[in-house]
Structure formats: structure tokens, C-alpha cells
């Protein structure tokens, strides 16, 4: 196992700065997920760790050694790409062992490593097949096995599941989670899929425009987003947002004004606002309760059945928002309902800086 330390990293392509003075520590044995929209720099960062992209400035350490300018073969990493990139005329065994054979590893050692990787990935019965005889999920497992046989200190995954259908993605997510549990290796994984990030990660790194927006455990990032971008990027449906203002009442107590007049007695402020400060109120669809005892009234605009729950779109005044309903509740468009918002689970953001209060 090896950790990765990145200090003041900058990467430019011509005049365009993709990564901007980035600092990141990847702890030994953790599963770190780089999450963000297309073009945010997450794959570029991963490729720089692998040595596939030259950096413009900064330092990369792997296992305590300066690897900023080392060749990829010297970095002690195993990498899995989005494309399987298997040799079509080679068997599974030959594909997995190719890199070791080129490196001059002894035959008995190659056989040991391939057998171990095949056992972990359940590829034993497939070792004599060629890629054309495999399913998409099996091909991706072979690509992962090709990285595993290197017995590297750090494994890098560049959106390895994006070419698979939804069912296979779910199956391979579980396999990757079990693989990390069994190996205990350091893994860095790139994705734009928040479901992959939330289910796989020990810690999530949310990126935007070449900069880190927030680092934390999946539950922490989801429940306490540090800024408006993180809050809106995570969640399906996303967090509901509404412009509001802080109002003072009863001395030092704070509350939100209409349309959602909420007491803020239980809100854990990072920075205590002043009365009159303009804010953005955020609340997730699952924190909306629909029922006769609700505080406010809304009109049902749309109901989306999702199997084990429903997404209900409500309109209250000029504001449209989503609610998740898990109960077997029968709702129809244009119906009037009452609802409440859990004041303990809301997020407040400064309107000008977009940072969490």
C-alpha cells in the first residue's frame, strides 16, 4: 500500500489552466473518489498521478517518494481505463499476464499472480476464452485483473463502468467494493456518477473547474455541502433552492422569512448571519413531508412513480420543488396538499459568496 501526496499541482494545456494549485492527500488503504462534471479536471488529475500527463508545477509523491517526473512504469501504480483495451487475439490469461511477461517477470510468479487475480475476480473458468467470447462485465473484470497482477501500491480507475448498462454497473460496483475490502489497497477512482461516488468512496473529492470544492465522507458531503455547487450537484432529484432572508426575532433568535418561515434554533451555523442577510435556502426532496398536518399548502404539478417511491413536484406560490414520497400515497396532478420541511436538515448559503452559513 502507498499513499499519494499532491502539493500545489498545476497543469496547463497551452494557455488553458486545467488544474489550479491543487493540494490533495490520499491516505493509505482508502478508496478516494474524484467526482465532478465533465471538464472539471478529475481525469487530468488522475492521469498526472499515473505519469501520463506532464505537470506545469507542483509535486506528486507516491509512497513517500517524489514521482513528479518519474516514468509511469516506475510509479508502482495499476490503472484501469474506461475502455477495456484488451488484445482481441489473446486469451484472458494472456491479456492479464502480458505486462508481466514484457517486464521479464518469471513464469511461476506470473502464474501465481494471474491465479490470485482470477480467484478474486471470479475469472477462473474464463482464462482460456478470448475477449469476443466475454460479456461487457467480464471484459471489464479482465481489465481490472490486468491491473491487479501488477500488485501495485496504488490502483487508479478512470470511469471504468461508464460503458456498461445499468444492471452491470450495479454488479461491478459491488465487486469493486468487495475488492477494496479484501485487498485493502489504496484506490483512486474517477467518475461523474454520484451513485458510484456515494456507494464506493471512503472519501469523496468534489471538483469544479480544476479546483476542489469539498472533501469528506459521502454522508458528510451530502448532508452538509460546503457551497451551492456541491449542494446542487449531489442528489437525484437535486436539492431544492429558494431565495430567502434571515430575520431576527425575540432578541437573538433567528428565523427565515416567507415563503418558508422556519425557526433556525437547531441550525449549526458555520458563520452566524445578521438579521436582514440574503440567503439561499436548500432542502432535499426527502426532507419534505406531505400530510394534513403540514405547515404550508401546495399544488401537485407532476407525479413520477419510481417503483419503491414517488417523486412529487409541487408548486407553492412562484416556487416549484420536488418531494420524495415513500408511502403508498395516491396523489394526482392539480391536487392541493399540505407539506412541511424538516428545519433540522436544511442548508443555508450566503447569496453573494454561495458558501454554506
HELIX and SHEET records of a PDB file:
HELIX    1   1 UNK A   42  UNK A   50  1                                   9    
HELIX    2   2 UNK A   72  UNK A   74  5                                   3    
HELIX    3   3 UNK A   92  UNK A  102  1                                  11    
HELIX    4   4 UNK A  107  UNK A  120  1                                  14    
HELIX    5   5 UNK A  124  UNK A  126  5                                   3    
HELIX    6   6 UNK A  131  UNK A  133  5                                   3    
HELIX    7   7 UNK A  136  UNK A  148  1                                  13    
HELIX    8   8 UNK A  166  UNK A  183  1                                  18    
HELIX    9   9 UNK A  194  UNK A  200  1                                   7    
HELIX   10  10 UNK A  218  UNK A  223  1                                   6    
HELIX   11  11 UNK A  228  UNK A  233  1                                   6    
HELIX   12  12 UNK A  285  UNK A  287  5                                   3    
HELIX   13  13 UNK A  343  UNK A  345  5                                   3    
SHEET    1   A 4 UNK A  16  UNK A  26  0                                        
SHEET    2   A 4 UNK A   4  UNK A  13 -1                                        
SHEET    3   A 4 UNK A  57  UNK A  62 -1                                        
SHEET    4   A 4 UNK A  65  UNK A  66 -1                                        
SHEET    1   B 6 UNK A  77  UNK A  80  0                                        
SHEET    2   B 6 UNK A 154  UNK A 158  1                                        
SHEET    3   B 6 UNK A 186  UNK A 191  1                                        
SHEET    4   B 6 UNK A  31  UNK A  35  1                                        
SHEET    5   B 6 UNK A 203  UNK A 208  1                                        
SHEET    6   B 6 UNK A 211  UNK A 216 -1                                        
SHEET    1   C 4 UNK A 253  UNK A 256  0                                        
SHEET    2   C 4 UNK A 240  UNK A 249 -1                                        
SHEET    3   C 4 UNK A 278  UNK A 283 -1                                        
SHEET    4   C 4 UNK A 347  UNK A 350 -1                                        
SHEET    1   D 5 UNK A 288  UNK A 290  0                                        
SHEET    2   D 5 UNK A 336  UNK A 341 -1                                        
SHEET    3   D 5 UNK A 296  UNK A 305 -1                                        
SHEET    4   D 5 UNK A 310  UNK A 316 -1                                        
SHEET    5   D 5 UNK A 319  UNK A 325 -1                                        
END                                                                             
